[in-house]
């Protein structure tokens, strides 16, 4: 049974926690800006994502404070300059990123407060974070206010004009998620580190047509042993194993004797987890 909530009946702070706890993990935009006097600002935003590759568009939201309905320095600076650098947050700087979320007085440089280094950009005059593995220089195309009360967001639509990436974060010319070691935001005080067992690779062809759940035998689809993920792995097959292939499996794992379906399903689950059917998979 699921617990239901009507947003209209919740305090903003409670609704906020339900949203950020459910929409998770979220990437973190570590945004550097400066004001009209050149004072640097650095702040993290997890209402953030990429929305287009051509043109390259990133969007993050700077929300009004729930406590007093005030807006943040980042928004003020961007309204003035229409420029920002969005820096990636790796594990190496996650505590410094968290420290930068403190509401320091306007004009105070979070770079100095949290011990990070301004790095000159290539196209715009706003500096990035030297210690960040990725710096995306942006010009702001639009700002969309979503409301006038505490908790309301401002969608800040940014076009990327230059990207700088640490050359040590590539393997065979492609970005390596293990080397990037990025952090993401969850609800309350929780974060997730995109490394180790948190990373998994799932290949899914979008052109080859798999057999799908409706192409599997009924006993597999309704199995009490196989999980939905394991059944989906079989549903990715372009064709179900023929009689000869089935016999090879029986010979290899059951001495040629067909066991009860429960044992077959248990063995299938093991083979799928160990990717022993990989030659048949297209997802």
Secondary structure as GFF3:
##gff-version 3
##sequence-region A 1 283
A	DSSP	three_ten_helix	7	9	.	.	.	ID=ss1
A	DSSP	alpha_helix	12	22	.	.	.	ID=ss2
A	DSSP	beta_strand	26	27	.	.	.	ID=ss3
A	DSSP	beta_strand	29	34	.	.	.	ID=ss4
A	DSSP	beta_strand	40	45	.	.	.	ID=ss5
A	DSSP	beta_strand	48	53	.	.	.	ID=ss6
A	DSSP	beta_strand	56	61	.	.	.	ID=ss7
A	DSSP	alpha_helix	73	81	.	.	.	ID=ss8
A	DSSP	beta_strand	83	87	.	.	.	ID=ss9
A	DSSP	three_ten_helix	91	93	.	.	.	ID=ss10
A	DSSP	alpha_helix	94	99	.	.	.	ID=ss11
A	DSSP	alpha_helix	110	114	.	.	.	ID=ss12
A	DSSP	beta_strand	118	119	.	.	.	ID=ss13
A	DSSP	beta_strand	128	129	.	.	.	ID=ss14
A	DSSP	beta_strand	134	145	.	.	.	ID=ss15
A	DSSP	beta_strand	154	165	.	.	.	ID=ss16
A	DSSP	three_ten_helix	167	169	.	.	.	ID=ss17
A	DSSP	beta_strand	170	171	.	.	.	ID=ss18
A	DSSP	beta_strand	174	175	.	.	.	ID=ss19
A	DSSP	alpha_helix	177	180	.	.	.	ID=ss20
A	DSSP	beta_strand	183	185	.	.	.	ID=ss21
A	DSSP	beta_strand	191	193	.	.	.	ID=ss22
A	DSSP	three_ten_helix	196	198	.	.	.	ID=ss23
A	DSSP	three_ten_helix	213	215	.	.	.	ID=ss24
A	DSSP	alpha_helix	218	221	.	.	.	ID=ss25
A	DSSP	alpha_helix	228	235	.	.	.	ID=ss26
A	DSSP	alpha_helix	243	254	.	.	.	ID=ss27
A	DSSP	alpha_helix	261	273	.	.	.	ID=ss28
A	DSSP	three_ten_helix	278	280	.	.	.	ID=ss29
###
